[in-house]
Amino acid sequence: MPTTKEIMLMRPADELGPILVSRSRAADLRQKLEAELEVDGAATIDFTGAVTMSPSFADELIAKLPQDAREHVELVNLSEDLRALVDYVTAGRPVTH
């Protein structure tokens, strides 16, 4: 019987609280995310509980991911404001592979 891989589910607010700040904390999460993507090929970041996020946190966690990796990361439960921030920081990053 074939087994199905579990997709990594990351919930930053569970670990860091409702205010997501600190480039270094986001870098730690991104490293975990990149390692998981190498193994499983896909991941989900669930922003449930996140009230706000600094631009530097969003840049470090999401925008610094290579474009081909970003395509395999689903972002869920983002408020309109957080979605706008993510769109802003990713638009400002050059496409990398």
VENQUINOR-V508075 format. One record per backbone hydrogen bond with DSSP energy under -0.5 kcal/mol. NH is the residue of the N-H (numbers start at 1). CO is the residue of the C=O. E is the energy in kcal/mol with one decimal. If there is no record, write none. Layout:
# VENQUINOR-V508075
nh->{NH	NH}
co->{CO	CO}
e->{E	E}
This chain:
# VENQUINOR-V508075
nh->{8	10	10	14	15	16	17	20	20	21	26	27	28	29	30	31	32	33	34	35	36	37	38	39	40	41	41	43	44	45	46	46	47	47	50	51	51	52	54	58	59	60	61	62	63	64	65	67	68	69	70	71	72	73	74	74	76	76	83	84	85	86	87	88	89	90	91	92	93}
co->{42	8	44	11	11	12	13	18	52	19	22	23	24	25	26	27	28	29	30	31	32	33	34	35	36	36	37	72	8	74	10	44	45	76	47	18	49	18	20	54	55	56	57	58	58	59	62	96	96	66	66	67	69	70	43	72	45	74	79	80	81	82	83	84	85	86	87	88	90}
e->{-1.0	-0.5	-3.1	-1.0	-1.1	-3.1	-1.8	-0.7	-2.7	-0.9	-2.1	-2.3	-1.9	-2.0	-2.7	-2.3	-1.8	-2.6	-3.1	-2.1	-2.2	-2.5	-1.7	-1.2	-3.3	-0.7	-1.1	-2.1	-2.9	-3.0	-3.2	-0.6	-0.6	-2.7	-2.3	-2.8	-0.6	-1.7	-2.8	-2.3	-2.6	-2.3	-2.7	-2.4	-1.5	-1.9	-1.3	-2.0	-0.6	-0.8	-2.6	-1.6	-2.1	-1.6	-2.7	-0.5	-2.7	-0.6	-2.6	-2.3	-2.0	-2.5	-2.7	-2.3	-2.6	-2.3	-1.9	-1.2	-0.9}
